[in-house]
Amino acid sequence: ILEVIGLALQHIRTMTEIMDELEFNVYALLCPATVLKGGFSERAQLGWWQGSYILDSTPWYSAGESAPGNFSGMTSTDFVDRYVALWGEEPSYRAAAQFAAFCALSQAIESAA
């Protein structure tokens, strides 16, 4: 995984083309604040296959509607309610991210068993 910070979408596209020419393959590119920028989805849909392995962070909102998690069975609202009951304050996005990482790891371990 290669992390790239501070490049415009066009520069990221050029970088992926150069990586292809050099046969430098990575599992993923982590490019914060890229996927939501205008043009990314359209370019990927028009055949820019390298865009399919670019990762970006996704904002989490405590009041956002969500489906129950596969492992936890909780929605975002459920998570907030349980967190507040336990800790007496609203969770930050970091708390939600750590809980999501724990759930993903736990599910992977259980699936491997």
N, C-alpha and C positions, 0 to 999 in steps of 0.2 A: 504494500500500500504506500503510495506516494502522496504527501500532502503538499498542496500548492496554495499559496495565500497571496492575495492582492493582484491577481491577474484578471484582466477583462476577458469576457467570454471568447472573443476573437483570438486572443493570445493563447487561451487554453486549447482552442481548436487547432491552432497552428502547432502548439506543443505536442498534441496527440499525433498529428501528421508526421512530425519529425521523429517521434518515438517509434512510429510504424516503420519509417525508413531505416532507422537504426536497429530494428527488430528488438527494441527494448520494451518488454511486456511487463505490465504490472497487473496485480489482481484488481486494484481499484485506485482511483484518484480521489482524494479527499479535497474538495474545492469549496470551502465555506462561502456562503452568499453567492452561489452561482446558479443553482437549478431554478430558483424563483425569478431570475432575471429574464427580461423579455428576449424571446428568440430561442432559448435553450430547448424547450419542448418541441417547437416547430422544426428545428434543425435535426433533432434526434428522430422525429417522425419522418423526415425526408431522406433518411438514410445515413445520417452520421452515427454509425454504430458505436463509436468510441464513447459517445455520450451515455450509453447504457451502463458503463461502469464508473461513472462519476458519482460520488457520494456527497451529500450536503446535509447539514443539520436541518431538523424540522422543529419549528417552534411548538411548545406545548403550552396550552392555556388551561388553567384549572377549571374554568367554566365551560370548556369546549365539550361538545357532544362527541361521544366515542362509543364504539362497540366494546363489549366486555373482552378483556384480554384472554388469550388462549390458555395461559397457565394460571393467572390469578383469578380469572373470572370477574374482575372488577372493571368498571368504567372509570374515566377520569374523576367523575363526581364521587364515586365510591371511594377511590383512593384518597381524595381530599378529605372526605368525611372521616375516614378511619385515621388519617394522619392528624387531623385537628383533634380528634378524640384522644389520641395517644400523646401528642406533643403540645397541644394547646395553642397552636399557631398554624397559619396557612403554609403549605409546602412551597418551596421554590421549584423552578424547573429542574434544578440540579437534583433535588430529592426525587422527583419523578423519573429523571434519567437513570439514577442509581437503582431505583426500584425496577424499572424496565430492564436494565442490564441484568439484574439478579433473576428476574423472571425468564429472560432469554437463556441465560446460562443454566438455570435449573431445568428448563424444558429440554435443552440440548442434552444434559446429563441423563435425564429420565428417558429420553428417546434412544440414547445410546445403550442403555442398560438392557 
